[in-house]
C-alpha cells in the first residue's frame, strides 16, 4: 500500500486525472488492496489532505488538473483567477492562479477581463499556481441575482446586477415575478441556454436596502446566523463579569470616541501626565475572547465570516448582535469586560513599557468625533479629553520621526434618512479627533505585537510588505514621463515617497504621482510570520483593537490570554472552558490568516460596490449635467474619472472622444490624440458630462461636453415604469459601463479602419 505522502505526490505529478482507478493502477493494487485504498483515500479526505471526487482527486488547497476558473483581478497586465466553484472548507480561501494566455498567430487573443470564465489546465510551480487557457467560457450571472426585463416579443430576461457580467440570461420560469423586480434565480438546466428560474422575488431594485442585499448576494457574504450559533451567543452573553477576578478600572474617566453612526464600540482610551514629560495611557478593548470560546459554533461562524461588513444602511456583523451590539460593546455608564493595554509613553512619544490585563471598565462617555473636536476647538473640553490630545501630540511627534506613508485618500460617506433614502454623499472630513484615536490604536497594536514576541507566543501580524521590484520598475518608468527619477538601488522607504510628493507643487501633477505611488503598494494581509508594516514604518504590528469586528484581533487576544496567564475561572455553563488559543489554532495559524485576509478583501469589494450603487442612484437624476472630474486611470479603451468632492467613478470610452485617433502610451498611462495632440493623463482635471448612471450595477459613463466643436447629447438611462436600464450585450439591457466592460468594443473610424486606438510602448510580460 502507498503511504499518504506517496498518494499526494502521485496526484500532484500525474499527467491527467488522478482518480481511484489511476492510483490503484500506478501502485499495482488488486482485490482487497483496492478496498484498503478506498478507506485510505476517505481518511485522507477527512483529514483535509485531498479533495475532489473518486474519479479525480487533487491536493487539499490545490485545484484539479483541468477546471473552470474565474478571473478576479488584473495585476500588472496579467489576469489572476480562482476556481469558479470553491467549497473545500469554509476557512480555506481559494488559491489564486496566474493565467498564461495562449498566443494565436504570434499575437495574444482578446485580453481576458475581470469576471471572465475559462476552462484551463493548471499546474503548481515553485512560484505558485499557473493556469493555461484551453478556451473561454460563456459568462455566468454572478450570484444568480438580477432584475426582470421583458423585451418587445414578451420574452423575459434576467439583467445582471454585476457590472462585470455583460450577458443577460433568459428566464425559463418567472415564478410570479414581474418586469422591473429584483429577483433571486437558479439555473434551469446544465446548459447556459437553459436559462434561469426565479426562486425568490426581492421587490423594487431601487428601494432602500436593496443595494446592500445585492452586494451580500454577489459576494457570497454569510448574513444569517444558525440557531446553534445564536443559542451559544445567548449563553455566552450571560457570563458574569466580576471585579474579583479582573483589574477594576471603573474609577478612570475612560472615553470612547467613535463615528456618530457607530453600531458598536469596541475601544476606549484614557491618558494622564506622568509628571516627567510623558504620559500613562490606557487602551481598553472589548474582551471578546471571554465570550467567544474556541471550537464552538459561535467561533466557527466568526472564523467563516472573518470580519464584519459595513454598508450605509446595515452591518453584517461577525458576531450575533447580542454580543456585537450589546454585551461586548463598551457602552456609556455600564460595566463591561475589557482587555486593557497599559502603556508608559515617554516625552518623545516612545512606548517604554506595557502590560496587559483583563479588566472591568465603565465608560465615562461615548463621544462622536465631531463633538470631541468641537469641545477641544472651543476650549470646553474636560480634563480627560485635554489629556488625550496632549498625549496624542507626543505620539504624533514620534510618528513624524518614523515618517510613515502619507497618502491623502478621501473616503466617501453616504448619508441616509430614516426611510433609507439618500440625503447626501460627500467626502468624509478628516479631523484631529480621528488622528488622536488612530495613534492610540496604533500604539496598542504595536504593544500587543511586541508583548507577544517577548513571550515567543504566536502572533497574527498585520503585514504590509515593501513594494515589489516589478511595481517599482513600473513606477520609475511612469515618473520618467514627468522628468522625475526613482533610483532603485537605494533603500525604499515611505519617506522616499513622502519627499517625492512634497516636491510636487502642481496639484494636478501631485494627484497623478499619488495615484502612481498608491498603485505601487502591496496589499496588506494577515500572517504568522513578521515582515513588518511598510506603510506605517513599523517593524512589528498586529491588530488588537477591534475584536468585535475582526477575527484577527480575536486571535491576538487569545494569544495574550495564554502568554500573560489571563485565563478567567471556568464558566459554570456548557461553553468551552478556555478562552486562549487551542492547539488547532496554533497549528493552523497560517491557514486561518490566509482565510481572513480573503474575507477582508471580500468585504472591501462588497462595501465599495454598494457605495458605487448609492452614488449612481444619487446621480441618476442628474444625467446630462456637467461636473468637475479628475482622471483616475487610463486604459487603451478609454479613461476613468471621478467627480471631485463627491466620488463616483465612471468610464469615458475612447469611442466618444471624437474623430481623432488616440495612441495609448502605456508607460505614461495616457491617451494622446494623433492629430490634435490632446492628452488625457491620470490625475488631470476636466469638465465631463454625465451620460449614464445605472444604480443596479453602480456603473457611470461620462462624455466630453463637446467633441470637434459639437455638443454631445448624453445618453441617459431609461427609467420607465418597467425600470429597464440601458445596457449592452445579449438581451434587452444589462447595465453598460464599468471597468473592463468596454475593452475591444471600439467604434469603426473613418476610412473603414476598425477602432480608433493605437498602442505605444507596450511592454512584453
PAVEXDO-895771 format. One record per residue (C-alpha): x, y, z; residue in three letters. Coordinates in steps of 0.5 Angstrom, whole numbers, padded with zeros to 4 digits, always signed. Example, Ala and Ser with C-alpha at 12.3 -4.5 7.8 and 13.67 -1.06 7.14 Angstrom:
% PAVEXDO-895771
+0025-0009+0016ALA +0027-0002+0014SER 
% end
This chain:
% PAVEXDO-895771
+0000+0000+0000UNK +0002+0007-0002UNK +0003+0012+0004UNK -0001+0018+0005UNK +0005+0022+0002UNK +0006+0018-0004UNK -0001+0019-0006UNK -0001+0026-0005UNK +0006+0026-0010UNK +0002+0022-0015UNK -0004+0026-0015UNK +0001+0032-0016UNK +0005+0030-0021UNK +0000+0026-0025UNK +0000+0028-0033UNK -0008+0027-0033UNK -0014+0026-0028UNK -0011+0022-0021UNK -0017+0018-0019UNK -0018+0012-0015UNK -0017+0007-0021UNK -0011+0011-0023UNK -0008+0011-0016UNK -0009+0003-0016UNK -0006+0002-0023UNK +0000+0006-0021UNK +0002+0002-0015UNK -0001-0004-0017UNK -0006-0005-0012UNK -0011-0011-0013UNK -0017-0014-0010UNK -0017-0013-0002UNK -0012-0007-0003UNK -0017-0003-0007UNK -0022-0003-0001UNK -0016-0001+0003UNK -0014+0004-0002UNK -0021+0007-0002UNK -0021+0007+0006UNK -0014+0011+0006UNK -0017+0016+0001UNK -0023+0017+0005UNK -0019+0018+0011UNK -0014+0023+0007UNK -0020+0027+0005UNK -0023+0027+0012UNK -0016+0030+0015UNK -0016+0035+0010UNK -0010+0032+0006UNK -0014+0032-0001UNK -0021+0034-0004UNK -0025+0032-0010UNK -0028+0026-0013UNK -0026+0019-0013UNK -0025+0020-0021UNK -0021+0026-0020UNK -0017+0028-0013UNK -0013+0034-0012UNK -0009+0036-0006UNK -0013+0040-0001UNK -0012+0047-0002UNK -0010+0046-0009UNK -0014+0045-0016UNK -0016+0040-0021UNK -0011+0039-0027UNK -0017+0041-0031UNK -0022+0046-0028UNK -0026+0052-0029UNK -0023+0059-0027UNK -0026+0066-0026UNK -0022+0072-0027UNK -0022+0076-0021UNK -0016+0081-0022UNK -0011+0084-0027UNK -0004+0085-0024UNK +0001+0089-0028UNK -0003+0087-0034UNK -0003+0079-0032UNK -0010+0076-0030UNK -0011+0073-0024UNK -0016+0067-0023UNK -0019+0063-0018UNK -0023+0056-0018UNK -0030+0058-0021UNK -0033+0053-0015UNK -0029+0053-0009UNK -0032+0049-0003UNK -0027+0045+0000UNK -0027+0049+0007UNK -0031+0055+0010UNK -0024+0057+0013UNK -0020+0056+0007UNK -0019+0062+0001UNK -0019+0060-0006UNK -0012+0059-0009UNK -0010+0065-0014UNK -0007+0063-0021UNK -0003+0067-0025UNK -0006+0066-0032UNK -0002+0064-0038UNK -0006+0067-0044UNK -0005+0063-0051UNK -0002+0066-0057UNK -0005+0065-0064UNK -0001+0067-0070UNK +0004+0070-0066UNK +0000+0075-0062UNK -0005+0075-0056UNK -0012+0073-0057UNK -0017+0078-0054UNK -0015+0080-0047UNK -0019+0077-0041UNK -0022+0082-0036UNK -0025+0081-0029UNK -0031+0077-0029UNK -0029+0072-0035UNK -0029+0065-0034UNK -0024+0060-0037UNK -0023+0053-0038UNK -0016+0052-0036UNK -0010+0047-0035UNK -0007+0048-0028UNK +0000+0047-0025UNK +0003+0048-0019UNK +0010+0051-0019UNK +0015+0054-0014UNK +0013+0061-0015UNK +0005+0059-0014UNK +0000+0056-0019UNK -0001+0058-0026UNK -0006+0056-0031UNK -0006+0055-0038UNK -0012+0057-0042UNK -0016+0052-0046UNK -0022+0056-0048UNK -0026+0062-0046UNK -0033+0060-0043UNK -0040+0064-0043UNK -0041+0069-0038UNK -0045+0067-0032UNK -0049+0071-0028UNK -0046+0072-0021UNK -0050+0071-0015UNK -0056+0069-0020UNK -0059+0076-0018UNK -0062+0081-0022UNK -0067+0085-0025UNK -0073+0082-0029UNK -0074+0085-0036UNK -0079+0084-0042UNK -0077+0085-0049UNK -0081+0087-0054UNK -0083+0080-0056UNK -0085+0079-0049UNK -0079+0074-0047UNK -0077+0075-0040UNK -0069+0076-0039UNK -0065+0077-0032UNK -0061+0083-0033UNK -0055+0082-0028UNK -0053+0087-0022UNK -0046+0086-0023UNK -0043+0091-0028UNK -0037+0085-0030UNK -0043+0081-0033UNK -0044+0083-0040UNK -0050+0078-0042UNK -0057+0078-0040UNK -0060+0071-0038UNK -0066+0068-0041UNK -0071+0067-0036UNK -0075+0060-0036UNK -0080+0061-0031UNK -0082+0068-0028UNK -0085+0065-0021UNK -0090+0070-0021UNK -0084+0076-0022UNK -0086+0082-0026UNK -0082+0087-0030UNK -0077+0091-0026UNK -0077+0087-0020UNK -0070+0085-0016UNK -0070+0077-0016UNK -0066+0071-0014UNK -0066+0065-0019UNK -0062+0059-0020UNK -0060+0055-0026UNK -0066+0052-0030UNK -0061+0047-0033UNK -0054+0045-0034UNK -0053+0049-0041UNK -0052+0056-0041UNK -0058+0056-0046UNK -0063+0053-0041UNK -0063+0060-0037UNK -0065+0061-0030UNK -0072+0060-0026UNK -0074+0065-0021UNK -0074+0063-0014UNK -0075+0069-0010UNK -0078+0076-0011UNK -0074+0081-0007UNK -0078+0087-0010UNK -0076+0094-0012UNK -0069+0094-0014UNK -0068+0101-0012UNK -0072+0101-0006UNK -0068+0103+0001UNK -0063+0097+0003UNK -0063+0093-0004UNK -0056+0096-0006UNK -0053+0092+0000UNK -0057+0086-0001UNK -0054+0086-0008UNK -0047+0086-0005UNK -0049+0081+0000UNK -0051+0076-0005UNK -0046+0078-0011UNK -0040+0077-0006UNK -0043+0071-0002UNK -0043+0074+0005UNK -0046+0070+0010UNK -0051+0074+0013UNK -0056+0069+0017UNK -0053+0066+0024UNK -0055+0059+0025UNK -0059+0057+0031UNK -0054+0054+0035UNK -0049+0060+0034UNK -0055+0064+0037UNK -0056+0060+0042UNK -0049+0060+0044UNK -0048+0067+0044UNK -0054+0068+0048UNK -0051+0063+0053UNK -0044+0067+0053UNK -0048+0074+0054UNK -0050+0071+0061UNK -0043+0070+0063UNK -0041+0074+0070UNK -0036+0080+0070UNK -0033+0081+0077UNK -0028+0086+0080UNK -0026+0080+0084UNK -0022+0077+0078UNK -0021+0083+0074UNK -0017+0089+0075UNK -0022+0094+0077UNK -0021+0101+0072UNK -0028+0103+0073UNK -0026+0110+0077UNK -0022+0112+0071UNK -0026+0117+0066UNK -0025+0113+0060UNK -0028+0115+0054UNK -0030+0112+0047UNK -0029+0117+0041UNK -0033+0114+0035UNK -0037+0116+0029UNK -0044+0119+0031UNK -0047+0113+0027UNK -0042+0107+0030UNK -0046+0101+0031UNK -0041+0098+0036UNK -0036+0101+0041UNK -0030+0096+0042UNK -0025+0101+0044UNK -0024+0107+0049UNK -0018+0111+0051UNK -0015+0115+0057UNK -0009+0118+0059UNK -0006+0123+0064UNK +0001+0126+0065UNK +0006+0122+0069UNK +0010+0128+0072UNK +0016+0127+0068UNK +0014+0130+0061UNK +0011+0123+0059UNK +0004+0120+0060UNK +0001+0114+0063UNK -0004+0111+0057UNK -0009+0106+0057UNK -0013+0103+0051UNK -0019+0099+0054UNK -0021+0094+0048UNK -0028+0089+0049UNK -0026+0083+0052UNK -0029+0079+0046UNK -0025+0073+0048UNK -0028+0072+0054UNK -0035+0071+0051UNK -0033+0067+0044UNK -0029+0061+0046UNK -0025+0057+0041UNK -0028+0051+0038UNK -0036+0052+0039UNK -0041+0054+0033UNK -0040+0061+0035UNK -0033+0061+0034UNK -0033+0057+0027UNK -0038+0062+0025UNK -0034+0068+0027UNK -0028+0065+0023UNK -0032+0064+0017UNK -0034+0071+0017UNK -0027+0073+0018UNK -0030+0081+0020UNK -0036+0085+0020UNK -0038+0088+0013UNK -0041+0095+0014UNK -0046+0098+0009UNK -0049+0105+0009UNK -0056+0102+0011UNK -0054+0096+0015UNK -0048+0092+0018UNK -0047+0084+0017UNK -0043+0083+0024UNK -0038+0078+0025UNK -0042+0076+0032UNK -0049+0076+0033UNK -0052+0083+0036UNK -0053+0080+0043UNK -0045+0081+0043UNK -0043+0085+0038UNK -0048+0091+0039UNK -0050+0090+0047UNK -0045+0085+0052UNK -0039+0087+0048UNK -0040+0094+0046UNK -0037+0099+0051UNK -0043+0103+0053UNK -0043+0109+0057UNK -0044+0108+0064UNK -0045+0100+0064UNK -0040+0095+0067UNK -0036+0092+0061UNK -0031+0086+0061UNK -0025+0089+0057UNK -0017+0087+0055UNK -0013+0093+0058UNK -0007+0095+0055UNK -0003+0100+0060UNK +0003+0104+0057UNK +0008+0108+0059UNK +0010+0114+0054UNK +0016+0118+0054UNK +0016+0125+0053UNK +0019+0124+0046UNK +0013+0119+0044UNK +0016+0112+0045UNK +0013+0107+0049UNK +0017+0105+0054UNK +0013+0100+0058UNK +0007+0096+0057UNK +0003+0091+0061UNK -0004+0087+0059UNK -0009+0085+0064UNK -0017+0083+0064UNK -0021+0089+0067UNK -0028+0091+0068UNK -0029+0098+0066UNK -0035+0103+0066UNK -0034+0108+0060UNK -0035+0115+0062UNK -0037+0118+0056UNK -0038+0116+0049UNK -0037+0122+0044UNK -0038+0123+0037UNK -0031+0125+0033UNK -0034+0132+0031UNK -0037+0133+0038UNK -0030+0132+0041UNK -0027+0136+0036UNK -0031+0142+0038UNK -0030+0141+0045UNK -0023+0142+0044UNK -0023+0147+0039UNK -0028+0151+0044UNK -0024+0150+0050UNK -0030+0147+0053UNK -0027+0140+0054UNK -0026+0136+0060UNK -0019+0135+0063UNK -0019+0128+0061UNK -0020+0130+0054UNK -0015+0135+0054UNK -0010+0130+0057UNK -0012+0125+0051UNK -0010+0131+0046UNK -0003+0133+0050UNK -0001+0125+0050UNK -0003+0125+0042UNK +0002+0131+0041UNK +0008+0127+0043UNK +0005+0121+0040UNK +0005+0125+0033UNK +0012+0127+0034UNK +0014+0120+0034UNK +0010+0119+0028UNK +0013+0125+0025UNK +0020+0122+0026UNK +0018+0115+0023UNK +0015+0119+0017UNK +0010+0113+0015UNK +0007+0114+0008UNK +0002+0120+0008UNK -0003+0119+0002UNK -0009+0123+0002UNK -0014+0118+0000UNK -0021+0121+0001UNK -0027+0117+0004UNK -0034+0117+0001UNK -0040+0118+0006UNK -0047+0116+0004UNK -0052+0120+0009UNK -0059+0116+0009UNK -0065+0119+0012UNK -0070+0115+0017UNK -0073+0112+0011UNK -0067+0110+0008UNK -0067+0115+0002UNK -0060+0118+0000UNK -0060+0125+0003UNK -0052+0127+0002UNK -0046+0124-0001UNK -0040+0127+0001UNK -0032+0126+0003UNK -0031+0125+0010UNK -0028+0130+0014UNK -0021+0128+0017UNK -0021+0131+0024UNK -0015+0131+0029UNK -0020+0127+0033UNK -0019+0122+0028UNK -0012+0122+0029UNK -0012+0122+0036UNK -0016+0115+0036UNK -0012+0113+0031UNK -0005+0114+0034UNK -0007+0111+0041UNK -0010+0105+0037UNK -0003+0104+0033UNK +0001+0105+0040UNK -0004+0099+0043UNK -0003+0095+0037UNK +0005+0095+0037UNK +0005+0094+0044UNK +0001+0088+0043UNK +0006+0085+0038UNK +0012+0087+0042UNK +0009+0084+0048UNK +0007+0077+0045UNK +0014+0077+0042UNK +0017+0078+0048UNK +0014+0071+0051UNK +0015+0068+0044UNK +0008+0067+0043UNK +0004+0066+0037UNK +0002+0073+0033UNK -0002+0074+0028UNK +0002+0080+0025UNK -0001+0085+0020UNK +0004+0085+0015UNK +0005+0091+0009UNK +0011+0089+0005UNK +0016+0094+0001UNK +0013+0095-0006UNK +0016+0089-0011UNK +0021+0091-0015UNK +0017+0090-0021UNK +0012+0095-0019UNK +0018+0100-0017UNK +0020+0099-0024UNK +0014+0101-0027UNK +0013+0107-0022UNK +0020+0109-0024UNK +0018+0109-0032UNK +0012+0113-0030UNK +0016+0118-0026UNK +0021+0119-0032UNK +0015+0122-0036UNK +0015+0127-0031UNK +0022+0128-0031UNK +0023+0125-0025UNK +0028+0120-0022UNK +0027+0114-0018UNK +0034+0110-0016UNK +0032+0103-0015UNK +0039+0102-0012UNK +0037+0106-0006UNK +0033+0103+0000UNK +0026+0104-0001UNK +0022+0107+0005UNK +0016+0111+0006UNK +0020+0117+0007UNK +0022+0117+0000UNK +0015+0117-0003UNK +0013+0123+0002UNK +0019+0127+0000UNK +0017+0126-0008UNK +0010+0128-0006UNK +0012+0134-0002UNK +0017+0136-0008UNK +0011+0137-0013UNK +0008+0143-0013UNK +0003+0143-0018UNK -0004+0140-0015UNK -0006+0136-0022UNK +0001+0133-0022UNK +0001+0131-0015UNK -0005+0128-0016UNK -0002+0124-0021UNK +0004+0122-0017UNK +0000+0120-0011UNK -0004+0115-0016UNK +0002+0112-0018UNK +0005+0111-0011UNK -0001+0108-0009UNK -0001+0103-0015UNK +0006+0101-0013UNK +0004+0099-0006UNK +0003+0092-0004UNK -0004+0090-0001UNK -0003+0089+0007UNK -0005+0082+0010UNK -0005+0078+0016UNK +0000+0072+0017UNK +0004+0069+0023UNK +0011+0071+0020UNK +0013+0078+0021UNK +0015+0082+0015UNK +0014+0089+0018UNK +0009+0094+0016UNK +0012+0099+0011UNK +0006+0104+0010UNK +0007+0105+0018UNK +0014+0105+0018UNK +0014+0100+0024UNK +0018+0093+0025UNK +0012+0089+0029UNK +0005+0091+0028UNK -0001+0087+0030UNK -0009+0088+0030UNK -0011+0088+0037UNK -0016+0094+0038UNK -0022+0091+0034UNK -0024+0084+0036UNK -0032+0085+0036UNK -0031+0086+0028UNK -0024+0083+0026UNK -0023+0075+0028UNK -0015+0077+0027UNK -0016+0081+0033UNK -0019+0076+0037UNK -0013+0071+0036UNK -0009+0076+0038UNK -0013+0077+0045UNK -0013+0069+0046UNK -0005+0069+0045UNK -0005+0075+0050UNK -0009+0071+0055UNK -0004+0065+0054UNK +0002+0069+0054UNK +0000+0073+0060UNK -0004+0068+0064UNK -0010+0072+0064UNK -0015+0066+0064UNK -0021+0067+0068UNK -0025+0062+0072UNK -0028+0056+0068UNK -0035+0058+0067UNK -0041+0054+0070UNK -0044+0053+0063UNK -0043+0048+0057UNK -0039+0053+0054UNK -0032+0051+0053UNK -0027+0052+0059UNK -0022+0056+0056UNK -0021+0063+0052UNK -0014+0063+0050UNK -0011+0059+0044UNK -0012+0052+0043UNK -0008+0047+0039UNK -0011+0047+0033UNK -0011+0055+0032UNK -0003+0055+0034UNK -0002+0049+0028UNK -0007+0053+0023UNK -0005+0060+0024UNK -0002+0061+0017UNK -0008+0058+0014UNK -0013+0062+0018UNK -0009+0068+0017UNK -0010+0067+0009UNK -0017+0066+0010UNK -0019+0072+0014UNK -0014+0076+0009UNK -0019+0073+0004UNK -0025+0075+0008UNK -0023+0082+0009UNK -0022+0083+0001UNK -0029+0081+0000UNK -0031+0086+0005UNK -0028+0091+0002UNK -0030+0090-0005UNK -0037+0089-0003UNK -0037+0096+0001UNK -0034+0099-0005UNK -0039+0096-0010UNK -0045+0098-0005UNK -0042+0105-0005UNK -0042+0106-0012UNK -0049+0104-0013UNK -0051+0109-0008UNK -0047+0114-0012UNK -0050+0112-0018UNK -0057+0112-0015UNK -0056+0119-0013UNK -0053+0122-0019UNK -0058+0118-0024UNK -0063+0124-0023UNK -0057+0129-0026UNK -0056+0125-0032UNK -0054+0131-0037UNK -0050+0135-0032UNK -0043+0137-0033UNK -0038+0136-0027UNK -0031+0138-0025UNK -0028+0131-0025UNK -0021+0128-0024UNK -0018+0122-0028UNK -0016+0116-0024UNK -0014+0111-0029UNK -0012+0111-0037UNK -0013+0105-0041UNK -0013+0103-0048UNK -0020+0103-0049UNK -0022+0110-0045UNK -0020+0113-0038UNK -0024+0113-0032UNK -0026+0119-0028UNK -0029+0121-0021UNK -0033+0127-0019UNK -0029+0132-0015UNK -0031+0133-0008UNK -0036+0127-0008UNK -0033+0121-0011UNK -0037+0117-0017UNK -0032+0113-0022UNK -0034+0113-0029UNK -0032+0111-0036UNK -0030+0115-0042UNK -0030+0111-0048UNK -0025+0112-0053UNK -0030+0112-0058UNK -0033+0118-0055UNK -0027+0122-0056UNK -0029+0125-0063UNK -0026+0123-0070UNK -0018+0124-0068UNK -0014+0117-0067UNK -0011+0116-0060UNK -0005+0113-0058UNK -0004+0109-0052UNK +0002+0111-0048UNK +0003+0105-0043UNK +0009+0108-0040UNK +0006+0115-0039UNK -0001+0112-0038UNK -0004+0117-0042UNK -0008+0117-0049UNK -0005+0122-0054UNK -0009+0125-0060UNK -0005+0123-0066UNK -0007+0130-0070UNK -0009+0134-0064UNK -0004+0132-0059UNK -0010+0132-0054UNK -0007+0129-0048UNK -0011+0125-0042UNK -0007+0123-0036UNK -0008+0120-0030UNK -0009+0126-0024UNK -0012+0131-0030UNK -0018+0135-0028UNK -0023+0137-0033UNK -0030+0138-0034UNK -0035+0132-0036UNK -0042+0131-0038UNK -0045+0125-0034UNK -0048+0121-0040UNK -0051+0115-0036UNK -0052+0113-0029UNK -0054+0106-0027UNK -0056+0104-0020UNK -0056+0097-0021UNK -0049+0096-0023UNK -0046+0102-0020UNK -0043+0104-0027UNK -0043+0111-0029UNK -0041+0113-0036UNK -0038+0120-0038UNK -0037+0124-0044UNK -0033+0130-0046UNK -0038+0136-0046UNK -0036+0138-0053UNK -0032+0134-0059UNK -0030+0137-0065UNK -0034+0143-0063UNK -0041+0140-0063UNK -0044+0139-0057UNK -0045+0131-0055UNK -0052+0129-0053UNK -0051+0125-0047UNK -0055+0118-0047UNK -0059+0118-0040UNK -0061+0111-0037UNK -0068+0109-0039UNK -0072+0110-0033UNK -0079+0108-0035UNK -0085+0104-0031UNK -0081+0097-0032UNK -0075+0100-0030UNK -0071+0098-0036UNK -0064+0100-0035UNK -0060+0101-0042UNK -0054+0096-0043UNK -0050+0093-0048UNK -0050+0085-0050UNK -0055+0080-0051UNK -0062+0081-0048UNK -0066+0088-0047UNK -0060+0091-0043UNK -0055+0089-0037UNK -0052+0096-0035UNK -0047+0098-0039UNK -0041+0102-0037UNK -0036+0099-0031UNK -0029+0098-0031UNK -0027+0093-0036UNK -0033+0092-0040UNK -0031+0097-0046UNK -0025+0093-0048UNK -0025+0091-0055UNK -0031+0095-0057UNK -0029+0101-0060UNK -0033+0104-0066UNK -0031+0104-0073UNK -0027+0110-0075UNK -0027+0114-0082UNK -0024+0110-0088UNK -0026+0104-0085UNK -0021+0103-0080UNK -0023+0099-0074UNK -0023+0102-0068UNK -0019+0109-0066UNK -0014+0107-0062UNK -0006+0105-0062UNK -0002+0102-0057UNK +0005+0105-0056UNK +0011+0103-0051UNK +0007+0096-0049UNK +0012+0092-0046UNK +0012+0085-0046UNK +0011+0081-0040UNK 
% end
